[in-house]
Amino acid sequence: MIKATRSTLCLLLLSALIVLPGGASATGGAISATPAAASPDGAALPPHKTQTVVLIVSDGLRWQEIFTGAEEDLLNDKEGGSWVSNEDLRKRYWRTNAAERRALLFPFLWGTVAQRGQIFGNQALGSVAHVTNGKAFSYPGYNEMTTGFPNDAIDSNEYGPNPNATVFEWLNNTDEFRGKVAVYGTWNVYDNIFNKQRSGLLMQTGWTLPESGRDSPRMALLRELFATTTQFDEEDCPNSFLQIPLLDYVKSAKARVLFVGYGETDNWAHQGRYDLVLDSAHRMDHFVAQLWNTMQAMPEYRGTTTFLITADHGRGSGLTEWKEHGVEEKGSENIWLAVMGPDTAPLGERRQVAPVAQAQIAATLAAFVGRDYRAAQPKAAARLDAVLAHP
């Protein structure tokens, strides 16, 4: 089953709020759904500098755009569905050199993350990152990256509450991290993926109104927008609506483990609007930069925060299959992964390296904050030591 279309519209009103600039098997089963079984402390790992780790997902954003920028054949209304003139779209996002194109589309990713960290998934350079769940749509992908293994039973985005305890839930059930783990995402299905009721995680998802405890004019305006904006998609709010409470959270709470899910790149691809895929991807890059700069400006996060940035699945290719993803769209299993932080050597764009599995993200995330997730969950794939080996 392919992920249902989830589209959103950019709102000019938000200008008042934001100023833009290997242990997994392919058929792994569910683990215990009880918090007690999911929460034993894993063995301690050697200390790292990282104190806060953030996993950021841009839903359905292809590796092709990450590494080569805009695709020329889609910069039009016929194949790309653009409502912008070909001339204006090319001016925004087209350069003849691929390195220039990708830096134009993702200035923070290539100007900062690639300089200070590592990026995997450029197949042209012998680097492959991929899902192992055999489905290549959202719920299975999020389950794989957050639990460390695929679960064949999850065969729909409407599957319901996740029987698998994620690494976020597992960490939140330890004394060190309890109450310091949060999930912020535009999609309301995150409530099921992270099993909000069982896990007790702090969550801001979909069109749920942000908490009103801080009655500032800024939050009052945001709540008014949440309450009065016509919902183009009832499951998914705009990325910009999420960014405000997200930034407020990191400013007011000492977060240790954070998930951030941006949905627009997938939404607009399903709508066949390549112009808005590019716009959303570019703005996502800005939002990630804004989050990073906000955290680096604060003593409690400066120099001790690691970002992992990725996608839940890839998409098809060519003039039509770029709009969809799943087993019928060849290449949908291919993703990308970028990592930056004080414990990651600045090796940049990786070349001729072993394949990276989406399932490795869970143990890697835990390792950054000194926990051995596989000691508690043997089904989980091994951590990605290449990003944990800063000399």
Buried (B, 14 or more C-beta within 10 A) or exposed (E): BBBBBBBBEBEEBBEEBBEEEEBBEBEBEBBEBEBEEBBEBBEEBEEBBBBBBBBBBBBBBBBBBBBBBBBBEBBBBEBBBBEBEBEEBBEBBBBEEEEEBBBBBBBBBBEBBBEBBBBBBBBEBEBBBBBBBEBBBBBBBBBBBBBBBBBBBBBBBEBEBBBBBBBBBBBBBBEEBEEBBBBBBBBBBBBBBBBBEBBBBBBBBBBEEBEEEEEEEEBEBBBEBBEEBEEBBEBBBBBBBBBBBBBBBBEEBEBBBBBBBBBBBBBBBBBBBBBBBBBBBBBBBBBBBBBBEBBEEEEEBEEBBBBBBBBBBBBBBEEEBBBBBBEEBEBBBBBBBBBBBBBBBEBBBBEEBEBBBBBBBBBBBBBBBBBBBBBBBEBBBBBBEBBBEBE
